[in-house]
Amino acid sequence: MKWDELRKDLVSTLTEDEQDEIALKVKIIGEILQARQERRITQMALEELSGVRQPVIARLENGETDPHLTTILKILRPLGKTLAVVPLKGDTTPR
């Protein structure tokens, strides 16, 4: 089976909320990895800057863990990044 076929089969078994959650996690991890590489910071250097151990950073970047929000925030800060809460597209929930 080709990757595209496998992906379609997998995606079809997930709810829209599950797909959105996975996409958001991939985006956050991608931003962390890109920011670290752009700044030419090794995982070991990021450990020193963030206080988050290098193995945790490696597992996060490899998608092998679902880190706590505090861990993500600790990693983002020395990379010059933060998280923002924004409305969902098409959100019609009363405020």
N, C-alpha and C positions, 0 to 999 in steps of 0.2 A: 504494500500500500504506500502511495506517495504521501509526502508531508501534507500537501493541500487537502487531500482526501481525508486523512486522519484528523486534521484540524476541523474540517467541516463536520465530521462525525462527532467529535468531542464538543464543539460549540453547540450543536443541535441538542445535546443532552442538558445544557445549562440554561437556567432561567436568564432573563434579560438583566436582572439585578446581579446575578453571579458573573455574567459576562462583563458588566460595568465595573464590578469590584476588581476583577482580574485585570482589566484594562487600566484602572487607576493605579493598582500596585505596580504594574509594569512601567507605567509612566513615571511614578515616583522613583523607583529603582533606577530607571534609565537616566533621570535627571541627576541623581546622586553620582552615578558612575561617570556621566559626561562631565559634570562639574569637577569631580576629582581628577579626571584625566586632563581636562583643559588647564587646570592649575598645576599639573604635573606633580600631584601629591600621591605618594604611595599609600597603601593601606596602613602600613606601619606608622607613617607620618600622621595620617588621619587619626590613628589611635591616640597618638600623643596630643593632638590638637583637640580631639573630641572627648577623650576619656572612655570611648567605646573600644573594646578589645578588637584586635585585628581579625581573629577568627569569626567574630560576630559580623564584622563589616564584609568579610569574604562570603559568608553564608547569605547575607542580605543581597549582595551583588549577584550571587549565583541563583537567587530565588529559592533558596533552601530553607528559609525561615520566614515567619510572619512577625516582624519586630514590633515592639511596643512603640507607641507614639513618642514617648520620651526619648527612646533610642534614635528614632528618625530625626527628631529635633536636635539632639546632641550632634549628630553627624552633619546635618545641614548647616548649622551655625558657622563652623570654620570654613565652609565652602561658600559662604556669602549668600546662603539661601534660607528660606523659611517656608512654611506651609500657609496657605490662605484658604479660608472658607468662603465659597462663592455659591450663588444660587445655581441649581441644576437647570439645564436648558429645558424650556417648556414647563417649568414648575408653576403650577397654578394653585398651590396650596395657600389658603388664606393666611394672612399674617396677623 
